[in-house]
Amino acid sequence: MEMPSPNPAILARKARLAERLLAVLPDDAVIQDEAETRAYECDALTAYRCPPLLAVLPRSTQEVSDILRICHEEGVPVVPRGAGTSLAGGALPTADCVILGVARMNGVLETDYGNRIIRVQTGRTNLSVSGAVEEADFFYAPDPSSQLACAIGGNIAMNSGGAHCLKYGVTTNNLLGVTLVMMDGTVVEIGGAHLDAGGLDLLGVICGSEGQLGVVTEATLRILRKPEGARPVLIGYDSNEVAGACVSDIIKAGVLPVAIEFMDRPCIEACEAFAKAGYPMCEALLIVEVEGSPEEIDHQLGLIIEIARSHNPVELREAGDAEEAGRIWLGRKSAFGAMGQINDYMCLDGTIPVSSLPYVLRRIGEMSQEFGLDVANVFHAGDGNMHPLILFDANKPGDLEICEAFGAEILKLCVEAGGCLTGEHGVGIEKRDLMLHQYSATDLEAQLKVKDVFDPRWLLNPAKVFPLAVTEGRRTAAMAAE
């Protein structure tokens, strides 16, 4: 993966930059020792690493503003970082950048149950947002698999989703307002504790912008009352395509489960060996969960089971109590850890129309044969957010390159099927060079002009999202102006 060469003039100014940052931050907020900066050399896309020039860990919006103002004056690139769980390399540093981590900004600033909002600093983890309101029987809906560790700031940057987003939407559908710090240190408020804002929808521009337009330090989030109850059903099939057809028929019938999750045989076997959840050994497994009152649950599950039976399942198991429900979810929630025990893998994130699931799953199986690498599929089937895990050997020369080429073909397939390159992981560096497969040069230029407005000197996360060849002129001009 190509990254821009570091600017030697910036490297030479490291001591001066550190001195200026220490003038506005506590000593423990500036990390400049080379050994300590290695903790920030990569995110969850661990195939690529590069220690940053410096790392800074502010505790307030004012400190973030001071950091960005100084870096702007010094012409130093800044890479924002939440919890470092990005699977697309969205927080990968360059050698001449400052990593700005928001992990210490984890406070709850306001809870307002009457208006169903919570305002938090963006270093707070996703799961702890629900933890802060659960005693009042509320929860925060977006639930990425990494929700125990991932930060709200990263969720906003990547517009993260999760298993329950089929019913409740992704981050952008649950984000009401942000405090945003621009690259020059200016602090702006966008949106607020209300459902819509006057003027242009700038909140929609910020959510999913991958740290390219500003650093979000505080967020106002929608919280919801917990449902009266929830119940999953496990459905096994002897074919991926038939399972995909079942998902399509459930959606087409107008039923709205809270989640429809898909696992194929390689993933089922790995999860069963790891978690011992009692899963059937079949080719494909669906977990469908509905929620509401007991009567609503019975009605919805009745329709879903009727549709499932029309596709001749080899297993159909409805949870009778909380323990059985927990066992149905146990393997699915252990999936990524289970796969990591048996092999290195690359987790992809492409989105397709639900009706294309049978075709796309068949083509992924065919491409697995062509590239000679196994694939395990575990994903949010209800909203077409696919997560193929390509298995490879990181210690075998050439295997990573084959894996990346295979992954690129899968993502192209998603676009060709009417979907897009990403569902919730973002573009980062992983899919950066595939953007021209989805967008025309004119489309990309329009997106670049938005960044020009927010960050005219191209200092915020400048080597991400857009192909380097497309942004080279802008980045070179910014560097020449230093």
C-alpha positions as CSV (number, residue, x, y, z in Angstrom):
1,M,0.0,0.0,0.0
2,E,1.5,3.3,-1.1
3,M,1.7,6.2,1.3
4,P,3.0,9.8,0.6
5,S,6.7,10.3,1.4
6,P,7.2,12.2,4.7
7,N,8.1,15.9,4.4
8,P,11.7,16.3,5.6
9,A,11.1,19.9,6.7
10,I,8.3,18.7,9.0
11,L,10.5,15.9,10.4
12,A,13.2,18.5,11.2
13,R,10.7,20.6,13.2
14,K,9.7,17.8,15.6
15,A,11.4,19.4,18.7
16,R,9.9,22.8,18.0
17,L,6.4,21.3,17.4
18,A,6.7,19.3,20.7
19,E,7.7,22.4,22.6
20,R,4.8,24.4,21.2
21,L,2.3,21.6,22.1
22,L,3.7,21.2,25.6
23,A,3.2,24.9,26.1
24,V,-0.6,24.4,25.9
25,L,-0.9,20.7,27.1
26,P,0.0,18.8,30.2
27,D,3.3,16.8,30.0
28,D,1.5,13.5,29.8
29,A,-0.6,14.6,26.8
30,V,2.3,14.7,24.4
31,I,4.1,11.5,23.4
32,Q,7.3,12.0,21.5
33,D,9.5,9.1,22.5
34,E,10.0,6.9,19.5
35,A,9.4,3.7,21.4
36,E,6.1,5.1,22.9
37,T,4.8,6.4,19.5
38,R,4.9,2.8,18.2
39,A,1.7,2.2,20.2
40,Y,0.1,4.4,17.5
41,E,1.8,2.9,14.4
42,C,-1.3,1.2,13.1
43,D,-5.0,0.6,13.8
44,A,-6.9,-2.7,13.4
45,L,-5.6,-3.0,9.8
46,T,-2.3,-4.3,11.1
47,A,-0.7,-5.2,7.8
48,Y,0.5,-1.6,7.5
49,R,2.5,0.3,10.2
50,C,4.3,3.6,10.5
51,P,5.0,5.4,13.8
52,P,3.8,9.0,13.8
53,L,6.0,12.0,14.4
54,L,4.1,12.7,17.7
55,A,1.0,11.5,19.4
56,V,-1.2,13.9,21.5
57,L,-4.0,12.9,24.0
58,P,-6.1,15.9,24.8
59,R,-8.8,15.9,27.5
60,S,-11.1,18.8,26.2
61,T,-12.4,20.6,23.2
62,Q,-10.2,23.6,24.0
63,E,-7.1,21.4,24.0
64,V,-8.1,19.9,20.7
65,S,-8.5,23.4,19.4
66,D,-5.1,24.4,20.6
67,I,-3.4,21.3,19.0
68,L,-5.1,21.9,15.7
69,R,-4.3,25.6,15.7
70,I,-0.6,24.9,16.3
71,C,-0.4,22.1,13.7
72,H,-2.1,24.4,11.2
73,E,0.4,27.1,11.8
74,E,3.2,24.6,11.5
75,G,1.8,23.0,8.4
76,V,1.8,19.5,10.0
77,P,-0.7,16.8,9.0
78,V,-3.0,15.5,11.8
79,V,-4.6,12.0,11.8
80,P,-7.6,11.8,14.2
81,R,-7.9,8.6,16.2
82,G,-10.8,7.2,18.3
83,A,-9.9,3.8,19.9
84,G,-7.8,2.6,17.0
85,T,-10.2,-0.2,15.9
86,S,-10.5,0.9,12.3
87,L,-10.4,-2.1,10.0
88,A,-9.8,0.1,6.9
89,G,-6.6,1.9,8.0
90,G,-8.5,5.1,8.6
91,A,-6.2,6.0,11.6
92,L,-2.9,4.8,10.0
93,P,-0.3,7.5,10.6
94,T,2.4,8.9,8.3
95,A,5.9,9.6,9.6
96,D,5.4,13.3,9.5
97,C,2.0,13.5,11.1
98,V,0.6,14.1,14.6
99,I,-1.8,11.4,15.9
100,L,-4.6,13.1,17.8
101,G,-6.3,10.5,20.0
102,V,-9.5,11.3,21.8
103,A,-9.4,8.3,24.2
104,R,-9.1,10.5,27.3
105,M,-12.2,12.5,26.3
106,N,-14.7,9.9,27.6
107,G,-17.1,11.9,29.8
108,V,-20.9,12.0,29.8
109,L,-21.8,15.7,29.6
110,E,-25.6,15.5,29.7
111,T,-28.5,13.1,29.8
112,D,-32.0,14.2,29.0
113,Y,-34.5,11.3,29.1
114,G,-37.4,13.7,28.4
115,N,-35.9,14.6,25.1
116,R,-34.2,11.1,24.6
117,I,-30.7,12.4,24.2
118,I,-27.3,11.9,25.7
119,R,-24.3,14.2,25.1
120,V,-20.9,12.7,25.4
121,Q,-17.2,13.3,24.6
122,T,-16.3,11.3,21.6
123,G,-13.6,9.2,23.2
124,R,-16.3,7.3,25.1
125,T,-16.8,3.7,24.0
126,N,-20.0,2.7,22.1
127,L,-21.1,0.2,24.7
128,S,-20.5,2.5,27.6
129,V,-23.1,5.0,26.2
130,S,-25.8,2.4,26.7
131,G,-24.2,1.6,30.1
132,A,-24.7,5.2,31.1
133,V,-28.5,5.1,30.6
134,E,-29.4,1.4,31.1
135,E,-30.7,2.0,34.7
136,A,-33.3,4.3,33.2
137,D,-34.2,1.5,30.7
138,F,-32.7,3.4,27.7
139,F,-30.1,2.3,25.2
140,Y,-28.0,3.6,22.3
141,A,-28.9,1.6,19.2
142,P,-25.8,1.4,16.8
143,D,-23.9,-1.6,18.0
144,P,-20.7,-2.4,16.0
145,S,-19.1,-5.8,16.8
146,S,-16.2,-3.9,18.4
147,Q,-18.6,-1.9,20.6
148,L,-16.8,-2.9,23.8
149,A,-13.7,-1.0,22.5
150,C,-14.6,1.3,19.7
151,A,-15.1,5.0,20.3
152,I,-18.1,7.2,19.4
153,G,-15.7,9.5,17.6
154,G,-14.6,6.6,15.3
155,N,-18.3,5.6,14.9
156,I,-19.1,9.1,13.6
157,A,-16.1,9.2,11.3
158,M,-17.0,5.8,9.7
159,N,-20.8,6.0,10.1
160,S,-20.7,2.7,11.9
161,G,-23.5,0.2,12.1
162,G,-24.0,-3.1,13.8
163,A,-26.3,-6.1,14.1
164,H,-29.3,-4.1,15.3
165,C,-29.1,-1.4,12.7
166,L,-31.5,-3.2,10.4
167,K,-34.3,-1.7,12.5
168,Y,-32.7,1.4,14.1
169,G,-30.4,2.6,11.4
170,V,-26.6,3.4,11.5
171,T,-24.8,6.2,13.3
172,T,-26.1,9.0,11.0
173,N,-29.7,8.0,11.9
174,N,-28.9,8.3,15.7
175,L,-26.6,11.4,15.7
176,L,-28.3,14.7,16.4
177,G,-25.4,17.1,16.8
178,V,-21.6,17.5,17.1
179,T,-19.0,19.9,18.4
180,L,-16.5,20.1,15.6
181,V,-13.0,21.6,15.7
182,M,-11.8,22.8,12.3
183,M,-8.1,22.3,11.2
184,D,-7.4,26.0,12.1
185,G,-8.7,25.5,15.6
186,T,-12.1,27.1,15.1
187,V,-14.8,25.4,17.2
188,V,-18.3,25.1,15.6
189,E,-21.6,23.5,16.7
190,I,-23.6,21.6,14.1
191,G,-27.1,20.3,14.9
192,G,-28.2,19.8,18.5
193,A,-30.9,18.2,20.7
194,H,-33.5,18.3,18.0
195,L,-34.5,16.1,15.0
196,D,-33.6,18.5,12.2
197,A,-31.5,21.6,11.7
198,G,-32.2,24.8,9.7
199,G,-30.1,25.3,6.6
200,L,-27.9,22.7,4.9
201,D,-27.5,19.3,6.4
202,L,-23.9,19.7,7.4
203,L,-24.3,17.0,10.1
204,G,-24.9,14.5,7.2
205,V,-21.7,15.7,5.6
206,I,-19.6,15.3,8.8
207,C,-20.9,11.8,9.7
208,G,-18.9,9.4,7.6
209,S,-16.2,11.9,6.5
210,E,-13.4,9.8,8.1
211,G,-11.7,12.6,9.9
212,Q,-11.2,14.6,6.7
213,L,-13.2,17.7,7.6
214,G,-12.6,18.3,11.3
215,V,-12.3,16.6,14.7
216,V,-15.5,15.8,16.5
217,T,-15.0,16.2,20.2
218,E,-18.6,16.1,21.5
219,A,-21.7,14.3,20.2
220,T,-25.4,14.5,21.0
221,L,-26.9,11.1,20.4
222,R,-30.4,9.8,20.3
223,I,-31.3,7.2,23.0
224,L,-34.3,4.9,22.9
225,R,-36.4,3.1,25.5
226,K,-35.5,-0.6,25.8
227,P,-38.1,-2.8,24.1
228,E,-40.4,-4.9,26.3
229,G,-38.7,-8.1,25.1
230,A,-36.7,-9.7,22.3
231,R,-36.4,-13.3,21.0
232,P,-34.1,-14.8,18.3
233,V,-34.7,-17.8,16.1
234,L,-31.9,-19.9,14.5
235,I,-32.4,-21.2,11.0
236,G,-30.0,-23.6,9.2
237,Y,-29.8,-24.3,5.5
238,D,-27.8,-26.6,3.3
239,S,-26.9,-23.8,0.8
240,N,-25.7,-20.3,1.1
241,E,-27.8,-19.2,-1.8
242,V,-31.0,-20.6,-0.2
243,A,-30.2,-18.8,3.1
244,G,-29.7,-15.6,1.0
245,A,-33.1,-16.2,-0.7
246,C,-34.7,-16.6,2.7
247,V,-33.3,-13.2,3.9
248,S,-34.6,-11.6,0.7
249,D,-38.1,-13.0,1.2
250,I,-38.2,-11.9,4.9
251,I,-37.4,-8.3,3.9
252,K,-39.7,-8.5,0.9
253,A,-42.6,-9.6,3.2
254,G,-42.5,-6.4,5.1
255,V,-41.4,-7.9,8.4
256,L,-38.9,-5.8,10.2
257,P,-36.7,-7.9,12.5
258,V,-34.2,-6.0,14.7
259,A,-31.4,-8.2,13.3
260,I,-30.8,-10.8,10.6
261,E,-27.2,-12.3,10.8
262,F,-25.6,-14.7,8.4
263,M,-22.8,-17.3,9.0
264,D,-21.5,-19.9,6.5
265,R,-20.0,-23.3,7.2
266,P,-16.4,-22.2,7.8
267,C,-17.5,-19.6,10.3
268,I,-20.1,-22.0,11.9
269,E,-17.4,-24.6,12.4
270,A,-14.9,-22.1,13.8
271,C,-17.4,-20.6,16.2
272,E,-18.7,-23.9,17.4
273,A,-15.2,-25.1,18.2
274,F,-14.5,-21.8,20.0
275,A,-17.7,-21.0,21.8
276,K,-19.5,-24.4,21.8
277,A,-22.9,-22.7,21.3
278,G,-24.6,-25.9,20.0
279,Y,-24.9,-24.7,16.4
280,P,-25.9,-27.3,13.7
281,M,-23.3,-28.3,11.2
282,C,-24.8,-27.0,8.0
283,E,-23.8,-24.8,5.1
284,A,-25.5,-21.6,6.2
285,L,-27.0,-20.3,9.4
286,L,-29.3,-17.3,10.0
287,I,-30.0,-15.7,13.4
288,V,-33.2,-13.6,13.2
289,E,-34.3,-11.6,16.2
290,V,-37.5,-9.6,16.7
291,E,-38.6,-7.5,19.7
292,G,-41.7,-5.9,21.2
293,S,-44.5,-7.2,23.5
294,P,-44.9,-11.0,23.7
295,E,-47.8,-10.8,21.3
296,E,-45.8,-8.7,18.8
297,I,-42.9,-11.2,19.0
298,D,-45.1,-14.2,18.5
299,H,-46.7,-12.6,15.4
300,Q,-43.5,-11.6,13.8
301,L,-41.7,-14.9,14.5
302,G,-44.7,-16.7,13.1
303,L,-44.4,-15.0,9.8
304,I,-40.6,-15.4,9.7
305,I,-40.8,-19.1,10.6
306,E,-43.4,-19.6,7.8
307,I,-41.1,-18.0,5.3
308,A,-38.1,-20.0,6.6
309,R,-39.9,-23.3,6.3
310,S,-40.8,-22.6,2.7
311,H,-37.1,-22.8,1.9
312,N,-36.8,-26.3,3.6
313,P,-34.4,-25.5,6.5
314,V,-32.3,-28.3,8.0
315,E,-32.6,-26.7,11.5
316,L,-35.1,-24.3,13.0
317,R,-34.7,-23.4,16.6
318,E,-36.7,-20.7,18.4
319,A,-35.4,-19.5,21.8
320,G,-37.6,-20.5,24.6
321,D,-36.0,-18.4,27.3
322,A,-33.1,-16.0,27.9
323,E,-30.5,-18.8,28.3
324,E,-31.4,-20.3,24.9
325,A,-31.4,-16.8,23.4
326,G,-27.9,-16.2,24.8
327,R,-26.6,-19.5,23.3
328,I,-28.0,-18.6,19.9
329,W,-26.1,-15.3,20.0
330,L,-23.0,-16.7,21.7
331,G,-21.3,-18.1,18.6
332,R,-22.1,-15.1,16.4
333,K,-20.7,-12.7,18.9
334,S,-17.6,-14.8,19.2
335,A,-17.1,-15.0,15.4
336,F,-14.2,-12.7,14.8
337,G,-12.2,-14.0,17.7
338,A,-13.0,-17.6,16.7
339,M,-11.7,-17.0,13.1
340,G,-8.6,-15.3,14.5
341,Q,-7.7,-18.5,16.3
342,I,-7.5,-20.6,13.1
343,N,-5.9,-18.2,10.6
344,D,-4.9,-14.7,9.6
345,Y,-7.8,-13.0,7.9
346,M,-8.8,-9.8,6.2
347,C,-12.3,-8.6,7.0
348,L,-14.0,-6.9,4.1
349,D,-17.0,-4.5,4.3
350,G,-19.0,-4.1,1.1
351,T,-22.8,-3.4,0.9
352,I,-25.2,-4.9,-1.6
353,P,-29.0,-4.9,-2.2
354,V,-30.5,-7.7,-0.1
355,S,-32.0,-9.2,-3.3
356,S,-28.5,-9.8,-4.7
357,L,-27.3,-11.9,-1.7
358,P,-27.8,-15.3,-3.5
359,Y,-25.8,-14.2,-6.6
360,V,-23.0,-12.4,-4.6
361,L,-22.5,-15.3,-2.2
362,R,-22.3,-17.7,-5.2
363,R,-19.7,-15.5,-7.0
364,I,-17.6,-15.2,-3.8
365,G,-17.5,-19.0,-3.6
366,E,-16.4,-19.2,-7.2
367,M,-13.7,-16.5,-6.7
368,S,-12.4,-18.3,-3.7
369,Q,-11.6,-21.2,-6.0
370,E,-10.0,-18.9,-8.5
371,F,-7.7,-17.2,-6.0
372,G,-7.0,-20.3,-4.0
373,L,-7.9,-18.7,-0.6
374,D,-10.8,-19.8,1.7
375,V,-13.5,-17.3,2.7
376,A,-15.7,-17.3,5.7
377,N,-18.8,-15.2,5.5
378,V,-20.4,-13.6,8.7
379,F,-22.4,-10.4,8.2
380,H,-25.5,-8.3,8.7
381,A,-27.6,-9.9,6.1
382,G,-30.8,-7.9,6.7
383,D,-29.3,-4.7,5.5
384,G,-26.9,-6.3,2.9
385,N,-23.7,-5.3,4.9
386,M,-21.3,-8.1,4.0
387,H,-18.2,-9.0,5.9
388,P,-16.4,-11.8,4.0
389,L,-13.3,-12.9,5.9
390,I,-10.5,-13.9,3.5
391,L,-8.2,-16.4,5.2
392,F,-4.4,-16.2,4.4
393,D,-1.0,-16.8,5.9
394,A,0.7,-13.6,6.8
395,N,4.0,-15.4,7.0
396,K,3.8,-16.9,3.5
397,P,5.4,-14.6,0.9
398,G,2.9,-13.3,-1.6
399,D,-0.2,-14.4,0.3
400,L,-1.1,-10.9,1.5
401,E,-1.0,-9.6,-2.0
402,I,-3.2,-12.4,-3.3
403,C,-5.6,-11.7,-0.4
404,E,-5.7,-8.0,-1.3
405,A,-6.4,-8.7,-5.0
406,F,-9.1,-11.1,-4.0
407,G,-10.6,-8.6,-1.6
408,A,-10.6,-5.9,-4.3
409,E,-12.5,-8.2,-6.7
410,I,-15.2,-8.9,-4.0
411,L,-15.6,-5.1,-3.4
412,K,-15.9,-4.5,-7.1
413,L,-18.6,-7.2,-7.2
414,C,-20.5,-5.4,-4.5
415,V,-20.5,-2.2,-6.6
416,E,-21.5,-4.1,-9.8
417,A,-24.4,-5.7,-7.9
418,G,-25.7,-2.2,-7.1
419,G,-24.1,-1.7,-3.7
420,C,-21.1,0.2,-2.5
421,L,-17.5,-0.2,-1.3
422,T,-18.3,0.2,2.4
423,G,-21.1,-0.4,4.8
424,E,-19.6,0.7,8.1
425,H,-15.8,0.4,8.1
426,G,-15.1,3.4,5.9
427,V,-12.7,3.6,3.0
428,G,-9.4,4.5,4.8
429,I,-6.5,3.2,2.9
430,E,-8.0,-0.2,2.3
431,K,-10.4,0.8,-0.4
432,R,-8.9,4.2,-1.4
433,D,-7.7,3.1,-4.8
434,L,-11.1,1.4,-5.6
435,M,-13.0,4.7,-5.4
436,L,-12.6,5.2,-9.1
437,H,-14.4,1.9,-9.6
438,Q,-17.5,3.4,-7.9
439,Y,-17.2,7.1,-8.8
440,S,-16.4,8.9,-12.0
441,A,-13.7,11.6,-12.0
442,T,-16.4,14.2,-11.9
443,D,-18.0,12.7,-8.9
444,L,-14.7,12.5,-7.0
445,E,-13.9,16.1,-7.9
446,A,-17.2,17.2,-6.3
447,Q,-16.2,15.4,-3.1
448,L,-12.7,16.9,-3.1
449,K,-14.2,20.4,-3.3
450,V,-16.1,19.7,-0.1
451,K,-12.8,18.9,1.6
452,D,-11.2,22.0,0.1
453,V,-13.8,24.1,1.9
454,F,-13.3,22.5,5.3
455,D,-9.6,21.9,5.1
456,P,-8.1,24.0,2.3
457,R,-4.5,23.1,3.2
458,W,-5.2,19.3,3.1
459,L,-3.7,18.7,6.6
460,L,-6.5,16.5,8.1
461,N,-6.0,12.8,7.3
462,P,-4.8,13.7,3.8
463,A,-3.8,10.3,2.4
464,K,-7.1,8.5,3.1
465,V,-10.4,7.9,1.2
466,F,-9.3,9.3,-2.2
467,P,-6.8,7.7,-4.6
468,L,-3.3,9.4,-4.1
469,A,-3.0,10.1,-7.8
470,V,-6.3,12.1,-7.7
471,T,-5.2,14.2,-4.7
472,E,-1.5,14.6,-5.5
473,G,-1.9,18.0,-7.0
474,R,-3.8,19.4,-3.9
475,R,-1.4,17.8,-1.4
476,T,1.7,19.0,-3.4
477,A,0.3,22.5,-3.5
478,A,-0.3,22.5,0.2
479,M,3.2,21.3,0.9
480,A,4.7,23.9,-1.4
481,A,2.9,26.6,0.5
482,E,4.8,25.7,3.7
